[in-house]
Amino acid sequence: MNLEFDVSSVNQLYALATEAMEKKLISAHGYRGGQYELLCEGEFILLSPHGAIEHLQTLLQQSSL
């Protein structure tokens, strides 16, 4: 995990991923090799933790339109 990625960011990432799972936007999430992995529509998406936050925020915003 990148040292610049602080505890509040980890908490934000986990909260966003959990919300996305509850809304069935993703099927699974977790760290893998220093990256954050999302299972979305049967495909694994591997992103930096910051990229994962941005991706999840976009998914959640689009789902509320």
C-alpha positions as YAML, in Angstrom:
chain: A
units: angstrom
residues:
- id: 1
  name: MET
  ca: [0.00, 0.00, 0.00]
- id: 2
  name: ASN
  ca: [1.29, 3.48, -0.83]
- id: 3
  name: LEU
  ca: [2.34, 5.36, 2.30]
- id: 4
  name: GLU
  ca: [0.67, 8.50, 0.94]
- id: 5
  name: PHE
  ca: [-2.63, 6.67, 1.14]
- id: 6
  name: ASP
  ca: [-3.67, 7.46, 4.71]
- id: 7
  name: VAL
  ca: [-6.13, 5.77, 7.04]
- id: 8
  name: SER
  ca: [-8.99, 8.11, 6.17]
- id: 9
  name: SER
  ca: [-8.52, 7.28, 2.48]
- id: 10
  name: VAL
  ca: [-8.58, 3.55, 3.27]
- id: 11
  name: ASN
  ca: [-11.80, 4.07, 5.23]
- id: 12
  name: GLN
  ca: [-13.30, 6.10, 2.37]
- id: 13
  name: LEU
  ca: [-12.35, 3.43, -0.17]
- id: 14
  name: TYR
  ca: [-13.84, 0.65, 1.95]
- id: 15
  name: ALA
  ca: [-17.06, 2.65, 2.55]
- id: 16
  name: LEU
  ca: [-17.48, 3.44, -1.16]
- id: 17
  name: ALA
  ca: [-16.81, -0.18, -2.16]
- id: 18
  name: THR
  ca: [-19.26, -1.46, 0.45]
- id: 19
  name: GLU
  ca: [-21.95, 0.95, -0.76]
- id: 20
  name: ALA
  ca: [-21.30, -0.10, -4.37]
- id: 21
  name: MET
  ca: [-21.65, -3.76, -3.37]
- id: 22
  name: GLU
  ca: [-24.92, -3.05, -1.54]
- id: 23
  name: LYS
  ca: [-26.24, -1.37, -4.70]
- id: 24
  name: LYS
  ca: [-24.98, -4.36, -6.74]
- id: 25
  name: LEU
  ca: [-22.70, -2.15, -8.82]
- id: 26
  name: ILE
  ca: [-19.71, -4.38, -8.03]
- id: 27
  name: SER
  ca: [-19.50, -7.98, -6.85]
- id: 28
  name: ALA
  ca: [-16.25, -7.91, -4.85]
- id: 29
  name: HIS
  ca: [-13.35, -5.68, -3.88]
- id: 30
  name: GLY
  ca: [-9.98, -5.85, -2.16]
- id: 31
  name: TYR
  ca: [-6.26, -5.17, -2.29]
- id: 32
  name: ARG
  ca: [-4.06, -7.23, -4.60]
- id: 33
  name: GLY
  ca: [-0.37, -6.59, -5.06]
- id: 34
  name: GLY
  ca: [-0.54, -2.97, -3.89]
- id: 35
  name: GLN
  ca: [-3.45, -2.21, -6.20]
- id: 36
  name: TYR
  ca: [-7.18, -2.19, -5.50]
- id: 37
  name: GLU
  ca: [-9.25, -4.74, -7.37]
- id: 38
  name: LEU
  ca: [-12.93, -4.41, -8.20]
- id: 39
  name: LEU
  ca: [-15.08, -7.15, -9.71]
- id: 40
  name: CYS
  ca: [-17.59, -5.41, -11.91]
- id: 41
  name: GLU
  ca: [-19.89, -7.16, -14.40]
- id: 42
  name: GLY
  ca: [-17.72, -10.29, -14.29]
- id: 43
  name: GLU
  ca: [-14.48, -8.44, -15.05]
- id: 44
  name: PHE
  ca: [-11.67, -7.57, -12.66]
- id: 45
  name: ILE
  ca: [-10.59, -3.94, -12.70]
- id: 46
  name: LEU
  ca: [-7.19, -3.26, -11.11]
- id: 47
  name: LEU
  ca: [-6.63, 0.36, -10.07]
- id: 48
  name: SER
  ca: [-4.48, 2.42, -7.77]
- id: 49
  name: PRO
  ca: [-6.30, 3.08, -4.48]
- id: 50
  name: HIS
  ca: [-6.89, 6.72, -5.54]
- id: 51
  name: GLY
  ca: [-8.12, 5.54, -8.94]
- id: 52
  name: ALA
  ca: [-10.47, 3.09, -7.24]
- id: 53
  name: ILE
  ca: [-11.97, 5.88, -5.13]
- id: 54
  name: GLU
  ca: [-12.58, 7.98, -8.25]
- id: 55
  name: HIS
  ca: [-14.04, 5.01, -10.14]
- id: 56
  name: LEU
  ca: [-16.37, 4.07, -7.28]
- id: 57
  name: GLN
  ca: [-17.51, 7.68, -6.82]
- id: 58
  name: THR
  ca: [-18.38, 7.82, -10.54]
- id: 59
  name: LEU
  ca: [-20.26, 4.50, -10.40]
- id: 60
  name: LEU
  ca: [-22.26, 5.64, -7.38]
- id: 61
  name: GLN
  ca: [-23.06, 9.04, -8.91]
- id: 62
  name: GLN
  ca: [-24.23, 7.44, -12.16]
- id: 63
  name: SER
  ca: [-26.42, 4.98, -10.26]
- id: 64
  name: SER
  ca: [-28.28, 7.80, -8.53]
- id: 65
  name: LEU
  ca: [-29.23, 9.60, -11.75]
...
